[in-house]
Amino acid sequence: MEVFKELDMTFNNNAIDSLYTAKKEVGELIKENKNNEKLNEIIKNKGIKLDDLLNAEVNLEYNTLNIKTSYYTRDYKSNIVYLINAIGDIKAFSKSVYKNIRFDIENNENDESYSITAINEKDENLFYFRLSKGILDNNGLKHAFLYTTIYKNFAEKQSFAKELFSILNEKVIIKDIENTYKNLLIEGSDLENQKSLTDILKDLGLEVYNSDINMNAVGGYDDIKDRIEREVFTPFTHKDILNEIRKITRITKKNETNSALFYGEPGTGKTLMARVISNENKLNFIYMNMSQIYSHWYGDSPKRMEAAFNLVNRYSKQNGKTVLFIDEIDSLGNRQYNSNESNKVLNVLLTKLSGIKSEDNEDLLLIGCTNLIENIDPALISRFKSKILFRKPNEEDRIGIISTYSQKLSENDIRSFAKNTEGLTGRDIESIISIAEENLAYDIANKKIDYKTPKIEDYMHALNLFKENHEKEKQKTSGLYS
């Protein structure tokens, strides 16, 4: 309250009466609902306290140059509406003092901010508002800041400043405090109405996959499947058995992270394999692409990474054993060549990997994925317990992949097709089979043929088309950089 007393030296005591009144009203609401169990559960899940609606919401200060109001809000979009609506009232009273007042409104899409400046006929700035998005907190919620400046010459007109603050408090600041609380009450009245963790994760660019995809979707790679089950998933899903063995054999218990790194060329099935084995083991699966974590705001990226991990950790505790699959982990780079911002993101991941100890969190398994392991910082590689290479499929793998997608071909035709796909990835083979099916659909639609099951010649024709197009693309690319 001292900050308000300091203001009283400049303004009448009534200058911010609307603020005190509304704070008192919100205080009464909180007092009445202190024992609301559903509301308290919502508040706990959001990681805030009811008293946060009263404390540190508004920060006013006065200095020799101007008066500034810095207001910390939880709802950026609503405040844009509140602020724009308030301009009409502010303009109406301002014109009684400054007849030719005008307002310049600027929306900066790059930093997601609105700036509103009031200017008189002499092109002098009278007062200024700026609403901008802030950083993500640990719950994945993005806050905003509202700044108000009244320039000194005009701040000295007490009646003008008092009216401006009165409108701003009533139409914007207080409205947001009250609505924030009312929204919590609405959510507290029905737990199903609250924003789910899945939605908050989605806002951060993380996807929770729920599918019935099974091992039949993955052809070949039997040796890799076996290794992943043995080294990664069984120790995670049957930690109790592993701990019993180690009690017998070890002098001291070793802390290990539940983690693995999948690496290899694009299209070799790293993501699909992780999803399939997760589903086979009845685990939750959350997909994170590193490109979604990076922000154009300086300092925001490491906070987004921190928030993502905290949310995933919370999700695993609420929903049971969970796999966090981080794609394109190589984009974190090597700290020797990284920018300061990238190193901060990398440090967050290194810390989190060190922190996913078996005794701390038995419900979270982290799998990193990369096409370019050579670009990853050695310290990060060392944090992963298992490093599993996804090679290009050998002939037996290719037979398994083709069998998965072309069940009507004879065994001899499958083997013949597989021999001709040497050097291709599983994704390439799937693309070729899709081309064969699409060409067949075209021919049927145009009454060129009358059968609906692709034959070996259809697949071989699609293979030739794929190779021709691949060669043309290669020539185009080499021409660009020659």
C-alpha positions as CSV (number, residue, x, y, z in Angstrom):
1,M,0.0,0.0,0.0
2,E,3.0,2.4,0.4
3,V,3.0,2.9,-3.4
4,F,-0.5,4.3,-3.2
5,K,0.4,6.6,-0.3
6,E,3.2,8.0,-2.4
7,L,0.7,8.8,-5.1
8,D,-1.6,10.6,-2.7
9,M,1.0,13.3,-2.4
10,T,0.4,14.1,-6.1
11,F,-3.3,13.3,-6.5
12,N,-6.3,13.7,-4.3
13,N,-7.1,10.6,-2.2
14,N,-9.9,9.9,-4.6
15,A,-7.6,9.5,-7.6
16,I,-7.6,5.8,-7.5
17,D,-10.8,5.2,-5.5
18,S,-12.2,2.9,-8.2
19,L,-9.2,0.6,-7.7
20,Y,-9.6,0.4,-3.9
21,T,-13.4,-0.2,-4.3
22,A,-13.0,-3.0,-6.8
23,K,-10.2,-4.6,-4.8
24,K,-12.5,-4.6,-1.8
25,E,-15.3,-6.2,-3.8
26,V,-13.0,-8.9,-5.1
27,G,-11.7,-9.4,-1.5
28,E,-15.2,-10.0,-0.3
29,L,-15.8,-12.6,-3.1
30,I,-12.6,-14.4,-2.1
31,K,-13.5,-14.4,1.6
32,E,-16.9,-15.9,0.8
33,N,-15.4,-18.7,-1.2
34,K,-12.3,-19.6,0.8
35,N,-13.8,-23.0,1.6
36,N,-15.1,-23.8,-2.0
37,E,-13.4,-27.2,-2.5
38,K,-13.8,-27.3,-6.3
39,L,-12.6,-23.7,-6.7
40,N,-9.5,-24.5,-4.5
41,E,-8.8,-27.5,-6.7
42,I,-8.9,-25.4,-9.8
43,I,-6.7,-22.8,-8.2
44,K,-4.2,-25.4,-7.2
45,N,-4.1,-26.9,-10.7
46,K,-3.4,-23.5,-12.2
47,G,-0.6,-22.9,-9.8
48,I,-1.9,-19.6,-8.4
49,K,-3.5,-18.4,-5.1
50,L,-6.7,-16.5,-4.7
51,D,-4.8,-13.7,-3.0
52,D,-2.8,-13.3,-6.2
53,L,-5.9,-11.5,-7.6
54,L,-5.3,-8.8,-5.0
55,N,-1.6,-8.6,-4.6
56,A,0.9,-7.2,-7.2
57,E,-1.9,-6.8,-9.8
58,V,-1.3,-3.0,-10.2
59,N,1.9,-1.2,-9.7
60,L,1.8,2.6,-9.8
61,E,4.7,5.0,-9.4
62,Y,5.4,8.7,-9.8
63,N,8.7,10.3,-10.8
64,T,9.8,13.7,-12.1
65,L,9.1,12.8,-15.7
66,N,5.8,11.1,-15.8
67,I,3.4,8.8,-14.1
68,K,3.4,5.2,-15.2
69,T,0.9,2.4,-14.5
70,S,2.3,-1.1,-15.0
71,Y,-0.5,-3.7,-14.8
72,Y,0.1,-7.5,-14.8
73,T,-2.8,-9.3,-16.4
74,R,-3.6,-12.9,-17.2
75,D,-5.8,-12.3,-20.3
76,Y,-4.2,-10.6,-23.2
77,K,-7.1,-10.9,-25.7
78,S,-9.8,-9.6,-23.3
79,N,-7.6,-6.7,-22.3
80,I,-7.3,-5.6,-26.0
81,V,-11.1,-5.5,-26.1
82,Y,-11.3,-3.7,-22.8
83,L,-8.7,-1.1,-23.8
84,I,-10.2,-0.4,-27.2
85,N,-13.7,0.0,-25.7
86,A,-12.3,2.3,-23.0
87,I,-10.8,4.6,-25.6
88,G,-14.3,5.9,-26.5
89,D,-14.9,7.1,-22.9
90,I,-11.4,8.4,-22.6
91,K,-11.8,10.4,-25.8
92,A,-15.1,11.9,-24.7
93,F,-13.7,13.3,-21.5
94,S,-10.4,14.3,-23.0
95,K,-12.1,16.5,-25.6
96,S,-13.4,18.7,-22.8
97,V,-9.8,19.7,-22.1
98,Y,-8.0,19.1,-25.4
99,K,-10.5,19.9,-28.2
100,N,-8.4,18.5,-31.1
101,I,-7.1,15.4,-29.4
102,R,-6.5,12.4,-31.7
103,F,-5.5,8.8,-31.0
104,D,-2.9,6.8,-32.9
105,I,-3.4,3.0,-32.6
106,E,-0.7,0.7,-33.7
107,N,-0.8,-3.1,-33.7
108,N,2.7,-4.8,-33.9
109,E,2.2,-8.4,-35.0
110,N,5.8,-9.3,-34.5
111,D,5.8,-8.7,-30.7
112,E,2.0,-9.0,-30.3
113,S,1.5,-5.6,-28.8
114,Y,-1.0,-2.7,-29.1
115,S,0.2,0.9,-28.7
116,I,-2.3,3.7,-28.3
117,T,-1.1,7.3,-28.1
118,A,-3.1,10.4,-27.4
119,I,-1.8,13.5,-29.2
120,N,-2.9,17.2,-29.2
121,E,-3.1,19.7,-32.0
122,K,0.6,20.7,-31.4
123,D,1.6,17.0,-32.0
124,E,2.6,16.7,-28.3
125,N,2.0,13.3,-26.6
126,L,-0.5,13.6,-23.8
127,F,-0.7,10.0,-22.6
128,Y,0.2,6.6,-23.9
129,F,-1.0,3.0,-23.4
130,R,0.9,-0.2,-24.4
131,L,-0.5,-3.7,-24.0
132,S,2.0,-6.5,-24.8
133,K,2.2,-10.2,-24.3
134,G,4.6,-11.4,-21.6
135,I,6.3,-14.7,-21.1
136,L,4.9,-18.1,-20.3
137,D,4.7,-19.1,-16.7
138,N,5.3,-22.6,-15.4
139,N,1.7,-23.5,-16.1
140,G,2.0,-22.7,-19.8
141,L,-0.2,-19.6,-19.5
142,K,0.9,-16.4,-21.3
143,H,0.5,-13.2,-19.3
144,A,0.4,-9.7,-20.6
145,F,1.4,-6.2,-19.4
146,L,-0.5,-3.0,-19.6
147,Y,1.7,0.2,-19.3
148,T,0.2,3.6,-19.0
149,T,2.1,6.9,-19.2
150,I,0.8,10.4,-18.6
151,Y,3.4,13.0,-19.6
152,K,4.3,15.4,-16.8
153,N,2.8,18.6,-18.2
154,F,-0.6,16.9,-18.3
155,A,-0.2,14.8,-15.2
156,E,-0.1,18.0,-13.2
157,K,-3.7,18.6,-14.2
158,Q,-5.1,16.6,-11.3
159,S,-8.6,16.4,-12.5
160,F,-7.5,15.1,-15.9
161,A,-5.2,12.4,-14.4
162,K,-7.9,11.4,-11.9
163,E,-10.5,10.9,-14.6
164,L,-8.1,9.0,-16.8
165,F,-7.1,6.6,-14.1
166,S,-10.8,6.2,-13.0
167,I,-11.8,5.1,-16.5
168,L,-8.7,2.9,-17.0
169,N,-9.2,1.2,-13.6
170,E,-13.0,0.7,-14.1
171,K,-13.0,-0.3,-17.8
172,V,-9.8,-2.3,-18.1
173,I,-7.8,-3.2,-14.9
174,I,-10.7,-3.9,-12.5
175,K,-12.7,-5.6,-15.1
176,D,-9.9,-8.0,-15.7
177,I,-9.4,-8.7,-12.0
178,E,-13.1,-9.3,-11.5
179,N,-13.5,-11.4,-14.7
180,T,-10.4,-13.5,-13.9
181,Y,-12.0,-14.4,-10.5
182,K,-15.4,-15.0,-12.0
183,N,-13.9,-17.3,-14.6
184,L,-12.3,-19.3,-11.8
185,L,-15.6,-19.5,-10.0
186,I,-17.3,-20.8,-13.2
187,E,-14.6,-23.4,-13.7
188,G,-14.8,-24.2,-10.0
189,S,-18.5,-24.9,-10.3
190,D,-17.8,-27.7,-12.8
191,L,-14.4,-29.3,-13.1
192,E,-15.2,-30.5,-16.6
193,N,-15.2,-26.9,-17.8
194,Q,-11.6,-26.2,-16.9
195,K,-9.0,-26.0,-19.6
196,S,-7.4,-29.4,-19.8
197,L,-3.7,-30.1,-19.6
198,T,-4.0,-31.4,-23.1
199,D,-5.2,-28.0,-24.4
200,I,-2.5,-26.2,-22.5
201,L,0.2,-28.5,-23.9
202,K,-1.3,-27.9,-27.4
203,D,-0.9,-24.1,-26.8
204,L,2.8,-24.8,-26.3
205,G,3.0,-26.8,-29.5
206,L,2.9,-30.3,-27.9
207,E,0.5,-32.9,-29.1
208,V,-1.0,-35.7,-27.0
209,Y,-1.5,-38.7,-29.2
210,N,-4.3,-41.2,-28.5
211,S,-4.3,-44.0,-31.1
212,D,-4.7,-47.7,-31.5
213,I,-1.7,-48.0,-33.8
214,N,0.1,-51.4,-33.1
215,M,3.1,-53.4,-34.1
216,N,1.4,-54.6,-37.3
217,A,2.0,-51.1,-38.7
218,V,5.8,-51.5,-38.6
219,G,7.4,-53.9,-41.0
220,G,10.9,-55.2,-40.6
221,Y,13.4,-53.9,-38.1
222,D,12.9,-56.9,-35.7
223,D,16.4,-56.4,-34.2
224,I,15.7,-52.7,-33.4
225,K,12.2,-53.5,-32.0
226,D,13.8,-56.1,-29.7
227,R,16.5,-53.7,-28.5
228,I,14.1,-50.9,-27.8
229,E,11.8,-53.2,-25.8
230,R,14.8,-54.6,-23.8
231,E,16.8,-51.4,-23.2
232,V,14.1,-48.7,-23.1
233,F,10.5,-49.8,-22.4
234,T,10.9,-52.8,-20.2
235,P,13.1,-51.0,-17.7
236,F,10.6,-48.2,-17.7
237,T,7.4,-50.3,-17.4
238,H,8.9,-52.9,-15.0
239,K,11.1,-50.8,-12.8
240,D,10.2,-52.9,-9.8
241,I,11.8,-56.0,-11.3
242,L,14.9,-54.1,-12.3
243,N,15.2,-52.6,-8.8
244,E,15.0,-56.1,-7.2
245,I,17.8,-57.4,-9.4
246,R,20.0,-54.3,-8.6
247,K,19.4,-54.7,-4.8
248,I,21.0,-58.1,-5.1
249,T,23.9,-57.2,-7.4
250,R,24.9,-53.6,-6.6
251,I,26.7,-52.1,-3.6
252,T,25.0,-48.7,-4.2
253,K,22.0,-47.8,-6.3
254,K,22.8,-45.9,-9.5
255,N,20.5,-43.0,-10.5
256,E,19.6,-43.4,-14.1
257,T,17.4,-41.3,-16.4
258,N,14.4,-42.9,-18.1
259,S,15.7,-41.8,-21.5
260,A,16.8,-42.9,-25.0
261,L,18.0,-41.2,-28.2
262,F,16.8,-42.5,-31.6
263,Y,19.0,-41.4,-34.5
264,G,19.3,-42.1,-38.2
265,E,18.3,-40.9,-41.6
266,P,14.9,-39.3,-42.3
267,G,12.1,-41.8,-43.1
268,T,13.6,-44.7,-41.1
269,G,10.6,-45.0,-38.7
270,K,11.9,-43.4,-35.5
271,T,8.7,-41.6,-34.6
272,L,6.4,-44.4,-35.8
273,M,8.4,-47.0,-33.7
274,A,8.2,-44.9,-30.6
275,R,4.4,-44.4,-31.0
276,V,3.8,-48.1,-31.7
277,I,5.8,-49.4,-28.8
278,S,4.3,-46.8,-26.5
279,N,0.9,-47.9,-27.5
280,E,1.8,-51.6,-27.2
281,N,2.9,-50.9,-23.6
282,K,-0.3,-48.8,-22.9
283,L,1.7,-45.6,-22.3
284,N,0.6,-42.0,-22.9
285,F,2.5,-40.4,-25.8
286,I,3.3,-36.7,-26.1
287,Y,5.0,-35.3,-29.2
288,M,7.2,-32.2,-29.0
289,N,8.9,-30.6,-32.0
290,M,11.8,-28.3,-31.0
291,S,10.8,-25.7,-33.6
292,Q,7.6,-25.1,-31.6
293,I,9.6,-24.3,-28.5
294,Y,11.7,-21.5,-30.0
295,S,10.2,-18.0,-29.7
296,H,11.2,-14.7,-31.4
297,W,11.0,-13.1,-28.0
298,Y,14.5,-13.0,-26.4
299,G,14.5,-15.0,-23.2
300,D,11.1,-16.6,-23.9
301,S,12.5,-19.9,-25.4
302,P,14.1,-21.3,-22.3
303,K,11.0,-20.4,-20.3
304,R,8.8,-22.2,-22.8
305,M,11.0,-25.3,-22.5
306,E,10.8,-25.1,-18.7
307,A,7.0,-24.7,-18.9
308,A,6.7,-27.6,-21.3
309,F,8.6,-30.0,-19.0
310,N,6.7,-28.9,-15.9
311,L,3.4,-29.5,-17.8
312,V,4.5,-32.9,-19.1
313,N,5.6,-33.9,-15.6
314,R,2.2,-32.9,-14.3
315,Y,0.5,-34.8,-17.0
316,S,2.4,-38.0,-16.2
317,K,1.5,-37.7,-12.6
318,Q,-2.1,-37.3,-13.4
319,N,-2.4,-39.8,-16.2
320,G,0.2,-42.5,-15.5
321,K,3.3,-43.5,-17.4
322,T,4.1,-41.1,-20.3
323,V,6.6,-40.9,-23.1
324,L,7.8,-37.4,-24.1
325,F,9.1,-37.7,-27.7
326,I,11.3,-34.7,-28.6
327,D,11.7,-34.4,-32.4
328,E,14.5,-32.5,-34.2
329,I,16.5,-32.4,-30.9
330,D,19.6,-31.5,-33.1
331,S,18.2,-28.0,-33.5
332,L,19.5,-27.3,-30.0
333,G,23.0,-27.5,-31.7
334,N,26.4,-27.6,-30.0
335,R,27.1,-25.1,-27.3
336,Q,30.4,-24.3,-28.9
337,Y,28.7,-22.6,-31.8
338,N,25.3,-21.8,-30.3
339,S,23.8,-18.4,-29.6
340,N,23.3,-17.5,-25.9
341,E,19.5,-18.1,-26.3
342,S,20.0,-21.6,-27.7
343,N,22.5,-22.5,-24.9
344,K,19.9,-21.5,-22.3
345,V,17.3,-23.8,-23.9
346,L,19.9,-26.6,-24.1
347,N,20.8,-26.0,-20.4
348,V,17.1,-26.4,-19.4
349,L,17.0,-29.8,-21.3
350,L,20.3,-31.0,-19.7
351,T,19.0,-30.1,-16.3
352,K,15.7,-31.8,-16.9
353,L,17.3,-34.9,-18.2
354,S,19.5,-35.1,-15.1
355,G,16.4,-34.6,-13.0
356,I,14.3,-37.4,-14.5
357,K,15.7,-39.9,-11.9
358,S,14.0,-43.2,-11.2
359,E,13.3,-42.3,-7.6
360,D,12.0,-38.8,-8.5
361,N,9.7,-39.6,-11.3
362,E,9.0,-43.2,-12.4
363,D,6.2,-42.0,-14.8
364,L,8.1,-40.1,-17.4
365,L,10.3,-41.5,-20.3
366,L,12.1,-39.1,-22.5
367,I,13.0,-40.1,-26.1
368,G,15.0,-37.7,-28.2
369,C,15.0,-38.0,-32.0
370,T,17.4,-36.7,-34.6
371,N,18.4,-37.1,-38.2
372,L,21.8,-35.4,-37.5
373,I,23.4,-36.8,-34.4
374,E,26.7,-35.1,-35.4
375,N,25.0,-31.7,-34.7
376,I,24.1,-32.5,-31.1
377,D,26.1,-31.3,-28.1
378,P,28.2,-34.1,-26.6
379,A,26.9,-33.3,-23.1
380,L,23.3,-33.9,-24.3
381,I,24.2,-37.1,-26.1
382,S,25.8,-38.4,-22.9
383,R,22.6,-37.8,-20.9
384,F,20.7,-40.4,-22.9
385,K,21.0,-43.9,-21.4
386,S,20.5,-45.7,-24.7
387,K,21.4,-44.5,-28.2
388,I,19.7,-46.5,-30.9
389,L,20.6,-46.2,-34.6
390,F,17.8,-46.5,-37.2
391,R,19.6,-47.7,-40.3
392,K,18.2,-47.9,-43.8
393,P,16.2,-51.1,-44.1
394,N,18.0,-54.2,-45.3
395,E,16.3,-56.6,-47.7
396,E,14.5,-58.5,-45.0
397,D,13.3,-55.3,-43.4
398,R,12.0,-54.1,-46.8
399,I,10.2,-57.4,-47.3
400,G,8.5,-56.8,-43.9
401,I,7.6,-53.2,-44.9
402,I,6.2,-54.2,-48.3
403,S,4.2,-57.0,-46.7
404,T,2.6,-54.5,-44.3
405,Y,1.4,-52.3,-47.1
406,S,0.8,-54.8,-50.0
407,Q,-0.8,-57.8,-48.4
408,K,-2.2,-59.1,-51.7
409,L,1.1,-59.6,-53.4
410,S,2.6,-63.1,-53.6
411,E,5.7,-63.9,-51.6
412,N,7.8,-64.0,-54.8
413,D,6.5,-60.6,-56.0
414,I,7.2,-59.1,-52.5
415,R,10.8,-60.4,-52.6
416,S,11.2,-59.1,-56.2
417,F,9.9,-55.7,-55.3
418,A,12.1,-55.6,-52.2
419,K,15.3,-56.4,-54.2
420,N,14.5,-53.3,-56.4
421,T,14.1,-50.9,-53.5
422,E,17.7,-51.2,-52.2
423,G,18.9,-48.0,-50.6
424,L,15.4,-46.6,-50.0
425,T,13.9,-45.8,-46.6
426,G,10.6,-47.1,-45.2
427,R,9.0,-43.8,-45.9
428,D,10.2,-44.0,-49.6
429,I,8.6,-47.5,-49.9
430,E,5.4,-46.2,-48.4
431,S,5.4,-43.3,-50.9
432,I,5.9,-45.7,-53.8
433,I,3.0,-47.9,-52.7
434,S,0.8,-44.8,-52.4
435,I,1.7,-43.7,-55.9
436,A,0.7,-47.2,-57.2
437,E,-2.6,-47.0,-55.5
438,E,-3.3,-43.5,-56.6
439,N,-2.4,-44.3,-60.3
440,L,-4.7,-47.4,-60.1
441,A,-7.6,-45.2,-58.7
442,Y,-7.0,-42.8,-61.6
443,D,-7.1,-45.5,-64.2
444,I,-10.3,-47.0,-62.7
445,A,-12.0,-43.6,-62.6
446,N,-11.2,-43.1,-66.3
447,K,-12.3,-46.6,-67.1
448,K,-8.8,-47.7,-68.4
449,I,-8.7,-50.8,-66.3
450,D,-11.3,-52.9,-64.4
451,Y,-9.4,-54.4,-61.4
452,K,-9.0,-52.9,-57.9
453,T,-6.1,-54.9,-56.4
454,P,-2.7,-53.5,-57.5
455,K,-0.4,-55.9,-59.3
456,I,3.3,-56.2,-59.1
457,E,3.6,-54.3,-62.4
458,D,1.7,-51.4,-60.9
459,Y,4.2,-51.2,-58.0
460,M,7.2,-51.5,-60.3
461,H,5.8,-48.7,-62.5
462,A,5.3,-46.5,-59.4
463,L,8.9,-47.4,-58.3
464,N,10.3,-46.2,-61.7
465,L,8.3,-43.0,-61.4
466,F,9.6,-42.4,-57.9
467,K,13.2,-42.9,-58.9
468,E,12.8,-40.6,-62.0
469,N,11.3,-37.8,-59.9
470,H,13.9,-38.3,-57.2
471,E,16.6,-38.0,-59.8
472,K,15.1,-34.8,-61.2
473,E,14.8,-33.2,-57.7
474,K,18.4,-34.1,-57.1
475,Q,19.5,-32.4,-60.3
476,K,17.4,-29.3,-59.4
477,T,18.9,-29.1,-56.0
478,S,22.5,-29.5,-57.2
479,G,21.9,-26.8,-59.8
480,L,20.8,-24.4,-57.1
481,Y,24.1,-24.7,-55.2
482,S,26.5,-25.3,-58.0
